[in-house]
Every structure is written in structure tokens, then in C-alpha cells.
Amino acid sequence: MNFSSNPNSKRFFLVVAVILVLQLPVIFFIISKFNHQVDKLPIYGNKEMASNGDTIYHKLPDFHFVTQENKPISLDSLAGKIHIADFFFTTCPGICPKLTKNLEKVHAFVNTVSTVHIVSYSIDPKHDSIPVLAAYAKKHRANPAKWSFVWGNQDSIYALATKGYLVTAEQGNGPENGFLHSQKIVLIDKEFRIRGFYDGLNPAELERMIAEIKLLMAEYKDLP
């Protein structure tokens, strides 16, 4: 059959072409939704299945500590915010100075957005009093509205690190003045779920973290 000389065939292909053109917005919408799902960050930690079929993800437990400004900080303080967390102590001779210095670069980004906060927990509250933390924060040019240095009960801090953020923090056999703690930075979403772990001493990892914070902001439609 010669389609080029058949008027019915021409009309058929014209109708098909029109339908395809009209469906393009729908096709692009489906593709964009698919890409958005692919770009979502994973959720870390143990998870359970609720009786209604929903997935219950690991979340941070509540805590009640104070910042370098002697202001209370808890889950309520961080509600509605994405935050990143690390564990350190001010007399640390090894990884802490490098980790905190690297966080200064992240802080420069965090200062430009409204929904992201940095929380640095001291694992040596006996030495790291609130005035000591305030001086340390000032040394690193930390904006207290965007970067909290946290003091709290030592056992509670350790429990929050290991059971909440799922990183190491303990005393007794560590190489740094008797302390053992992780050099990981942890990314937490607005529901207090873990969305990423990053090596705080690796500049490439910090760049990845900033990129993934932006992905998480996009998930919440929080783009600046």
C-alpha cells in the first residue's frame, strides 16, 4: 500500500502527531517526577513496618542541652530545620581543629540559607564550659544563629552520638587525650532522620555534603 498517496493514511498520521504533541507536557511531567525520586537522598538507620503498612524510620531522640550563648537547645529548637552535626572537644590535638576549620567553609554556605543549622557537640563538658565554648565559637567566627556549640551531660552526649546520630563518641581508650570520637559529619532532615554521613576531613566530602544539602532543600522546596 502506498501511504503517501492515501488521504486516509495521511489524516491518521496527522492525528497521531497531534496527539503526541499534546501529550508532551504529560511526558515531561512524568520524567521530572521520576528524576526527582531518583535524586532523593537515602534514609539511614534501622526501620520498622507499622501496622498500617507505613515505614517507621530511625530518628533522633529528644535531648536538652545548652549552646555557647547559654541558651537551651533541643529537638524543638531545631524543628523545621535541616541540620548537620559533629562531635568534638576544644583541647583535641588531632582531628578536631581540622574538622572545625573545614566546617567554617560549610558555615559560609549555611549563612546564606534560612533553613540549615550546624550543631557541634562537645564530648568533654568537664573542660568545655560554656565560656570556653563561646571563646571557641568566636575563634571560628561562628554566627550563633547558624552554628551552635553545645554543652551537656557527658553520658547524655555520648548516648545521643551513638544511639541517635549513629557515630562513635566515648572516653577511656581513645588516642586523643583519652577520647574516641568520629570525624563524620551527619546530615539530618526536618523529621530528624539521618540522610547522610561525610568525612569531615575530606574537602571533596564537604563539597558532596553541600550538594546533598541542596538536594534535601529541594525535597522540601526550600531552595534559596
PyMOL commands that set and color helices and strands:
alter all, ss='L'
color gray80, all
select helices_A, chain A and resi 3-5+7-38+95-110+130-139+154-165+203-219
alter helices_A, ss='H'
color red, helices_A
select strands_A, chain A and resi 47-49+55-57+64-67+72-74+82-88+116-122+147-151+169-174+178-181+184-188+194-199
alter strands_A, ss='S'
color yellow, strands_A
deselect
rebuild
show_as cartoon
